[in-house]
């Protein structure tokens, strides 16, 4: 999971719109130099949104860690035990894409709970690996088209009065500023539509 947020239309709640953003500094996990995952975005996106005034500090909340019970609803208990006890094989670590550590486990459990904390909502994975600059994506979509995709999704959900949880995903463009800008556009648009 990624940095995410919850949108609730003020017409649904009969009060001002609520946008809560799950975030914890543990999201920005240290990785080896030249790792292909742009972990820096987890520091830059909240900082940019606060700096430009799109969001305020009180909109951010720190989730607890996801419980073993919840994790084992999705993952096999033997895999979970290997993960928790740092006993993953080299192959299993390559599949995950990150070197195992207790800090990484804490990060993943916290990110997962941040998504779960917003139940009974539509779940929208607002990935930016669709960008034309992305090394792994193949859709070749511009930043403006990515923003238009978000607008269409948010407008439809708002029209049908469906609260939405948004998780940010993807993003392997060579320039971190492109990734941050595309993700921040999602927040900016949400703030415009739901405020």
KEKOLVEX-38518 format. One line per 10 residues: number of its first residue (from 0); their letters; for each residue x, y, z of C-alpha. Coordinates in steps of 0.02 Angstrom, whole numbers, plus 32768, in hexadecimal, padded with zeros to 4 digits. Layout:
N
NUM = A = X:Y:Z | ...
***
This chain:
195
0 = XXXXXXXXXX = 8000:8000:8000 | 802E:80B3:7FEF | 800B:815B:8037 | 7F4E:8168:8032 | 7EBB:81D0:8065 | 7E01:81C6:8084 | 7D83:8238:8030 | 7CD6:8250:8076 | 7C60:82C9:801F | 7C18:834D:8094
10 = XXXXXXXXXX = 7B6A:8327:804E | 7B7A:8275:808D | 7BAC:82AB:813C | 7B42:834A:8141 | 7BDB:83AA:8179 | 7C7C:83E7:812D | 7CDE:836C:80C4 | 7D5D:8300:811C | 7E00:82D0:80CA | 7E6F:8268:8139
20 = XXXXXXXXXX = 7F1B:8230:80FF | 7F6E:8196:8147 | 8026:81BA:815B | 80B6:818C:81CB | 816F:81B3:81B4 | 818C:80F6:81B2 | 813F:80F7:8102 | 81E4:8141:80C3 | 8249:80A3:80E1 | 8305:80AD:80C0
30 = XXXXXXXXXX = 833B:804B:8027 | 83E5:8022:7FDC | 8430:80A6:7F69 | 83EE:809D:7EB6 | 8357:8033:7EE6 | 82D4:8045:7E5E | 8243:8069:7ED5 | 822F:8126:7EEE | 821B:8120:7FAC | 8242:81DA:7FB7
40 = XXXXXXXXXX = 8192:8200:7F7B | 814E:81D0:8027 | 81AD:8263:8072 | 8192:82DE:7FE4 | 80D6:82CB:7FC6 | 809C:82FA:8077 | 811F:8384:807E | 80E5:83CC:7FD7 | 802D:83C4:8005 | 804E:841D:80AA
50 = XXXXXXXXXX = 80C2:849D:805A | 8047:84D0:7FD3 | 7FB4:84D3:804D | 7F52:8447:7FF8 | 7F4A:83ED:809F | 7F64:841A:8155 | 7FBF:83B8:81DB | 7F20:8381:8235 | 7EE6:8321:819B | 7F73:82A3:81B1
60 = XXXXXXXXXX = 7F5F:8210:8227 | 7FD3:8183:825A | 7F86:80D7:824B | 7FAC:804B:82C4 | 7FFC:7FA9:8287 | 7F8C:7F2A:8232 | 7F67:7E92:829F | 7FA4:7DE1:827B | 7EEF:7DAA:8268 | 7ED1:7E25:81DA
70 = XXXXXXXXXX = 7F75:7DFD:8182 | 7F52:7D42:8186 | 7EAA:7D5D:8133 | 7F10:7D82:8097 | 7FB8:7D2D:80B2 | 7FE0:7C7B:80E5 | 800F:7C6E:819D | 80B6:7C1A:8176 | 80E4:7CAA:8103 | 80AF:7D28:8188
80 = XXXXXXXXXX = 811B:7CCF:820A | 81B2:7CCE:8195 | 8196:7D87:8175 | 8186:7DB6:822D | 821E:7D4D:8260 | 8289:7D8E:81CF | 8298:7CE2:817F | 8269:7D08:80CB | 82D3:7CB5:8046 | 833A:7D1E:7FCF
90 = XXXXXXXXXX = 82BA:7CF8:7F47 | 8227:7D30:7FB5 | 8283:7DD2:7FDA | 829F:7DF1:7F20 | 81E5:7DD8:7F01 | 81BC:7E5B:7F84 | 8240:7ECE:7F3C | 8283:7F0A:7FE3 | 8306:7EC0:8059 | 82B4:7E78:80F4
100 = XXXXXXXXXX = 82C2:7ED3:8199 | 8256:7EED:8233 | 823F:7FA3:81FF | 81FD:7F6C:8155 | 8180:7EF8:81AA | 8146:7F86:821C | 8134:7FF5:8181 | 80CA:7F77:8122 | 805A:7F53:81B6 | 8040:800E:81D3
110 = XXXXXXXXXX = 801B:8034:811C | 7FA1:7FA3:8114 | 7F43:7FDE:81AE | 7F3D:808E:8167 | 7EDA:804A:80D5 | 7E6C:7FDD:8143 | 7E43:806F:81B6 | 7DD1:80AE:812D | 7D55:801C:8118 | 7CAC:8023:80BE
120 = XXXXXXXXXX = 7CEC:8091:8032 | 7D16:807F:7F7B | 7DCF:8058:7F6B | 7E2B:80B8:7EE2 | 7EE0:808F:7EBA | 7F1B:8130:7E6B | 7FBB:80EE:7E1E | 8031:8159:7DB9 | 808A:80CB:7D63 | 8019:80F4:7CCF
130 = XXXXXXXXXX = 8082:8190:7CA9 | 80DF:819B:7C04 | 8180:81B8:7C66 | 816D:811B:7CD1 | 81F4:8097:7CB9 | 8180:8005:7CE0 | 80D5:803F:7CA5 | 809F:802A:7BF2 | 8006:809B:7BE3 | 8064:813B:7BB5
140 = XXXXXXXXXX = 7FE8:81B4:7C06 | 8014:826B:7C22 | 800B:82BE:7CCD | 7F72:831F:7C92 | 7F1E:827E:7C59 | 7F47:822D:7D00 | 7EF3:82C1:7D56 | 7E5D:82AE:7CE2 | 7E50:81F6:7D15 | 7E49:822C:7DCB
150 = XXXXXXXXXX = 7DC6:82B0:7DA3 | 7D57:8230:7D4D | 7D64:81B5:7DDE | 7D46:8238:7E65 | 7CB5:8288:7E07 | 7C5E:81E0:7DF0 | 7C76:81AF:7EA5 | 7C3A:8258:7EE2 | 7BA5:8254:7E6C | 7B70:81AD:7EB5
160 = XXXXXXXXXX = 7B9A:81E4:7F68 | 7C1A:815B:7F7F | 7CA7:8183:7FFB | 7D51:8152:7FB8 | 7DF7:8119:7FFD | 7E86:8149:7F8D | 7F2D:80F0:7F90 | 7FBF:8130:7F2C | 8020:80AF:7ECB | 80A0:8099:7E44
170 = XXXXXXXXXX = 8117:811C:7E0A | 81BB:80ED:7DB9 | 81DB:8188:7D51 | 8294:81B7:7D50 | 826F:8263:7D9A | 8228:825C:7E4A | 81D7:8306:7E2E | 8168:82B9:7DA8 | 812D:8232:7E20 | 810E:82AE:7EAD
180 = XXXXXXXXXX = 80B2:8327:7E39 | 8040:829F:7DF6 | 8016:8261:7EA6 | 7FFE:8312:7EE8 | 7F86:8334:7E59 | 7F17:82AA:7E9E | 7F13:8300:7F49 | 7EF8:83AD:7EFC | 7E66:8370:7E94 | 7E19:8316:7F29
190 = XXXXX = 7E27:83B3:7F93 | 7DD5:841B:7F09 | 7D45:83A1:7EEF | 7D24:836F:7FA4 | 7D42:8412:8001
***
